[in-house]
């Protein structure tokens, strides 16, 4: 890397240093894997010099980093929040077919946050959001093993034992292998219309698809936990949010 464009004055605290892939991710350029491709392809300049070394550390607020002609602003103090999403709100920044997005529930200054683990339009419950793209990637990537727990109500009663057996063994649907880590019936007896399901996967509409294959139609789906964070512990009402301490974010 080239020399710093400025010197730290005597008596000043040393600048915070973070790896180049984390810096780029925190600036909103995508997951660490995606930004690593930017570095390796020679699209990133540090203090005017092309930087291809992934072990390079950026002195935040001191080094000048560019991707193409765009100079990146160093990430500010991290924002982490939890939102209790109601039904009818889309997990998207904008959509021409639907006017209600989860960002309408947040102050405008949080309008560009990344969403960790989306919920579909008709589902509700815990969402985690942050301006730190790398941590969002850690939360959502299956290799990190972050559990997500849901309470599900069905229109029909299904055989509890069959649901548990099929879900935990897993099965194929539309070319994808769908599997749950644990299933608990919340109704006594063999037949049940209410279950608690724990996933580590994050397939699109996964729980609805799994129950549909067994003949069940989901009429309510609520995510109650991501990792060690739960709606019960956070005590946030529907449509409300709370700011989190970064220390409690990681699964």
Secondary structure, 3 states (H helix, E strand, C coil): CCCCCCCCCCCCCCCCEEEHHHHHHHHHHCCHHHHHHHHHCCCEEECCEECCCCCCEEECCCCCEEECCEECCCCCCCCEEEEEECCCCECCCCCCCCCCEHHHHCCHHHCCCEEECCCCCCCEEEEEEECCHHHHHHHHCHHHCCCEEEEEEEEEEEEHHHHHHHHHHCEEECCEEECCCEEEECCCCCEEEEEEEEECCCCCCHHHHHHHHCCCCEEEEEEEEECCEEHHHHCCCCCCEEECCHHHCCC
